[in-house]
Amino acid sequence: MPKRTSAVRGTLAALTATCLLYTPTATAADTTPGKGPHAATQAALDGLVAAGMPGVAAEVRTPRGNWSGSAGYADTATQRKRTAADHFRAGSITKTFVATVLLQLEAEGRLSLDDSVERWLPGVVQGNGYDGNKITIRQLLNHTSGVHDMVSTEEWNTLMDGSGFYRHRYDIKTPREIVAIGLAHKPDFAPGQGWTYSNTGFVLAGMIIEKATGKPYAREVERRIVEPLGLKETTFPGTDPALPAPHPVGYSKLYVQNPGPEIYDATHYRPSWSGATGEVVSTSGDLNRFYSALLQGKLLPRKQLDAMLTTVDTKQHFRYGLGIMSRTLSCGTTVWGHDGVVWGSLSGAATTRDGKNALTFNINGDWLEQSPPFENMFEGAFCGTTAKPMK
C-alpha cells in the first residue's frame, strides 16, 4: 500500500540499532563493488541497509538472464542473510492482480469498467455522502472514486497500529467489515474529481469479482493468473497467518506516531485484514514473471492492456493506471509496476513497457517507503545510476 503512514506487524521482539549491521551479498560474479552491469543495483541494496533497514533482496530479469543480490539480514538475531528465494508479503502489489482479473472479465463481456459499483454491490456504497450509482469500477481501480481509505482512519490506527496490532492481528475480518471502516468517513471528493489512494476501493473491487464469478477473488486470481503462468511460489493465504519457507522476519515500528528506536517482529498476522488490497505472498522471481507477462500482453487483450496503462496524475512521483503505477526515471525510462507495504514488509516491482527488463525487491522492514534509498533501487536497476535525493 503506497502512501501509508500506518500499516501492519507481529510478535514483540524489540531490537536495538546495533542489530542493523550488515554484510552485502550477491549471487552473480559481476557484482564486484563498483564493477559489472548490476553494480548500481547492488549499491542501491547496500544503501537501503546503510539507511537502517534490516535486510533487502532483489531479482533483476533481463534478456541476458536473471541476476539476484541482497544486503543485510533476514533475521538479525541469527544473522541469516536475505536471498531472492525469500517469500514475503507483497502488500499492494496485489492490486495489479485484482485489476488484471477485472479487465479479463471485461474482455469476456461479463462486466464493463464503466459499470457502477451499485450495479454489482447493491446498497453497499450508499449513505454518508456516498452513492454507488455514481462510482464506476474504473474509478475504484485508478483511485479516482473518492471512497475514503480505511487505512487512513483513526479506527484502523487503533485496531491495527501500535499496541493494537498485538491485540487484533489474528482477528478475522470480512471484506464488508473492512469496507465499513472506510465508508464511516465521508468521501474525499466527488467521483472522478480528484485522486486519493484508497485501499477501500480495492476491497470493493475484490467483492465485485466474487459477485461476477461466484468465486472468491483470490481463487479467480489463482485460476486466471497464478496457475497459467506457473507462479508456484505465489499464494493468497486468506486467514492463515503463516508464511512459506524460506521467509525473513518482518520487522516493524508498528506505524506509531513519532516512533522511537524500538523495532518489533510483525511476521505473523491474518491477511484478511488486507484482502484484495494487499494479501498476496510471493517471491521476486514470481513477481518479475507476472509483470513481464502482463506488459507483454500475455494476460490481457490489447484494448484492456491499453486501458490499464492509461494513467492519471497523482501529484506525486508516480502516475497511476488501473491497479498499476508508472515511474519515469532520471534516464528517461518509464517503468510499470507497483509498490507494496504491509506490517514488516516493503516491496517494489517494476518492468519496462516491453516486459523484457524487470525488478522486484523486498525489504523486511516497513518504515522507509518513498525515500531516496527506496527510489534508488529503480534508478540502479534501470538506469545504472543512483538518483539525486528527492525534494
N, C-alpha and C positions, 0 to 999 in steps of 0.2 A: 504494500500500500504506500506509494509515494505520498508525500505530504502527510506525514504522520508525526504529530508531536507527542502522541501516546500510542503504544502498540501491544506486545504480547510476551510473557516469560514464566519459569518454574522453580524447583526445589532450592531452598536457601543454601547458598554456598558463597559467602562473601569472599572477595578476593582483594588483594592489595595491588598497587601499581607495579610492584616488583614482579608480579606473576606474568607481566606482559612482555618480558624479554623474549626475543625470538631468534630463530635461525632460518633464513630464507632457503627454500629448496625448490628444485625444478626437475622435470623428468626428461628434458631434452639436452643434447650435447651442446646446442648452440646458445646456452644461457649463461655463458661466462660473463661476469659483470661487465657491462659496457660494450659487449660484442654480440653479434648474431641478430637475426631478424626479429627475435622476440625479447631483446634486451630491455626495450622500453616497457613492455608489458610486465616483465619481471621486476623492473624498477618500481612500477606502479604498485605491484603486490607488496613489495618491501615497504613502500611508502605508507600503505594502509596500516601495517603493523607498527611502523615507526610513529604513526599518529595516535597509537594507543589501542588498536583493535587486537583482539586475542589471536585471530588467525584468519587466513583467506586462501582460497584455492580457486583456480580458473582453468578453463579449457578453451583453446582457440582452434577453430576449424577453418582450414584454407584448402584451395585446390591442390596444394603441395603436400597436404597431410595435416594431422592434428598435433597440437602442442599443448602441454599442460605444465603449470607451475604453481607454486604455493609459497606461503611465508607464514611463520607463526605456528600456533598450536591448535589442534582440535580439542585438546584437553590440557589446560595449563598446569594442572596438578601432576599429571604423569608425563608431561611434555611429549605426548603423542602428536605427531605432525599432521597438518592438513594434507589431503590429497584430492585430486579431481574425481576420485571414485566415491567421495563422501555423498551421502544422501542428506538433503536439507529441506526445510520448509521454504518454499519459493514465494510465499505470500501472493502479492497482486499479479504475479506472472500468470496466475490462474485466470485472470480476466481475459487474456488473449485466447485461451482455450474456450471459455464461455462464449465470447464474441464469435469465434470461428464456428461453433455449433449453430448459433442463431443464424449466421449467414448461410450455412449449409441448408438449414431449414427453409430459408427464403428461396434459395436456388431450387429447392424441391417444390416450391409453390405452397408450402404448408403454413407460411405466415409472410408478412411484409414488415420490413423495418419501420415502415410508417404506420403500422397498426398502433392503436392506442393501448396503453397499459390496461385501461378499463376493459377493453375487449377480451383480454386474456386473463386478467385478475379482477373480476368484478367486485367492486366495493373495497378492495384492499387499499388503494391510494385515494382516499376521499376524506374530506373534513380537515379542519385546522389550516385552511388555505390551499389544500391540495384538491385537484380534480384530475383523476386518471384519464379522463376523456381527452385532456389537453396535452398529455405527455406521451411521447412515442417511444418505441423500443430503441430507435436510433439515438434519441436523446439520453436514454439510460446508458448506452454504450459509449457515447463520447462526452459524458458528464455535462451535458447542457440541459438536464431535466429540471434543475433547481431543487431536487429532492435532498434534504439535509443529510449530511454524512453522519451515520450513527456513531462512528469513531470519535467525531468531534463534539461530543456531548458530555455533560457532567455525569450523567448516569453511567456511560461507558467507562469514564475515568474512575468512578467509584467502584464499579464492578470488577474491572479487569486491569487496572493500573495500580502501581504501588502495592500496598499490603492486600488490596482486594484480589489481586491475581492469585494469591495462595488460597484464598477462601473459595474462589469461583472457577479456577482453571479446569476442574473436572466436571463442572456443570454441563448439562446438555441443553442446547438452545435450538429451537426450531427456526427456520427462516422467517416465519411470521413474527416470532418474538424479537428477532434481531431487527427486522424492518420497523417494528413498532417503536423501537428506541429512536430511530431517526425521524419518523413521522410525528413523534410527540413534539417536535420543533417545527416551526413554520418554515415554508420554502425559503431557500436562499434568494430566489428570483423567479420571475415568471418563466415557464418552459421556453427554451430557445433564446433567452435574453441575457445569458451570461455563461460563465464556465466556473464550476467548482467541483473538485474531485469528490465523488460520492460513492463510498463503498456500499451504501444502502441501495443504490441503483443497480449494482451488480448482483446483490442478493435477489432483488426483484427479477433480474434477467434470468437467474437460475430457476426461479419459480415459474417463469414463462416457458422455459424449456420443458420442465416437468408437465405443465399443463398441455403443451402442444404435442408431446410424445407419449405421455403416460408413464414415463420413467424418470427417476431422479437425474438431475443434470449431470452428476458425476458418471453415472452409467452411460449416458449418451456420449460424454467426452471419451470415455474408455472405448466404447464401441466404434466411434467415428474417427478418433484420432490416435489414441494410445495404442490400440491393437494393430491397426493398419500400418502404422509407422514402426512397429516393433520397439516401442518405448518401454522396455522391460523393467526399468528402474523407476518408473513414474507411477505414483499411486494417489488415490484420493481417500484418506484414512477415515473420514466421517467422524465417528465418536471415539476412535482408537487413539489414545494419547502417545503411543509408542512410535519410534522411528526405525526403519530398517537399518541394519548394519552394512557397512560402517557409517557412522554419523558423528559429527562433532558435538561437543557440549554447546548449548545455546546460551551465551552469556548476555545479560540484560541489566539495564538500570531501571527497568520497570516503569519507564516513562513518567517518573515523578518530576514535579516541577523543582527546579534548582537542585538537581541531584548532586550527591556527594561522591566520593571516590568508590563507594561500595558497588560491587558488581555481583549479580546473582545468576544462579543456574535456572534457566527457563526452558529447558529442553522439552519437557513433557506437559502437554495440555490437550484438551479435546478440541480439535479444529472445527467442530460445529459452530464455534464462535466466529469463524471466518467464512466457512461455506463457500459459495460461488464467488466470493470476492477475494479469497486468499487461502484455499485449502491445500493446494497441490504440494506433494512431496516429490522431489526429483533429483537428478544429478546434472552436472554441467554438460555432459555428453548428450544426454537425452534432450535437454532443452535446446542445445545447438541444433540437433537433428530436427526438432519440431519447428523452430523458427526458419531454418533453411528450407524445409519442405513447404512451409506456409508461403514464404516470399517467392518460391519458385513455382507457385500455382498448383501444387500437388494436393491441396486440401480444398481449394475454392475455385470456382469458375472465375474468369477474368472480371466479369461485372461485379461480383461480390468482393473480390480482392481489391479492385479499384475503390469500391465504397469503403472498405476497411481502411485504406490508406489515404482517404480524404480527411484532412486534419483541420482542426480548429485552433485558434490562438488561445493559449493558456496564460499569457503574460508572464511565463516562466521560461526556463532554459530549454524547454521541450515543447513540441506541438503534440496534439492528441487526436488520433483517429478513432476507430471503433475497437476499443479494447487493446490499443497499441499506441506506443509513443514513438516519436521521431526526434532525433538529435542531429543537428548539423554541427560537425566538429571543426576544430581550428584549421584543418587541412582542406575543408570544403566538402568532405564526405558526409552524407546523411545516412544514419543507421536507424534501424527499426527494431523495436522490442518492447521490453517493459522492465521496470524496477519492482522489487517486492520487499516489504519489511513487515515482519511479524515478531512477536516476542522472541528474542535471542537469535534472530537471523535477518540478514540484509543481503539482497541479491540484485544483480544486474544482468540483463541479457540483451544482446543487440546483434543485428545481422544487416549486411549490405542489401540493397534492393534486389540484386541478382541472386541472393541467397547463398553465394559462394564463400563468403567470409563471415564467421560468426564468433561471438564471445559470450560466454556465461561465466560469472564468478559469484562466489558466496562468501560472506563474512559471517563468522559465528559470534557476532555482536550486533547491536541494533541502534547505535547512537551516533552514527557518523554520516547519515544519508545527505546527499546533495552538497557535500563539502568538496573542496578541490581534490583531496585524495581519492574520493569516490569517482569523480568525473575523470580523473587521470587514467583510470582503467580503460575507458573507451578511447581516450587520446592515445594511450600506449599501444593498444591492440590494432587500431585502425589508422592511426597517423604516424606511429613510430616515434612519438614525442610525448612530452607532458604539457598539460595546459597551464596557462597562466592562472593564478589564484582568481576565483570568482569574486566579482564585486558585490 
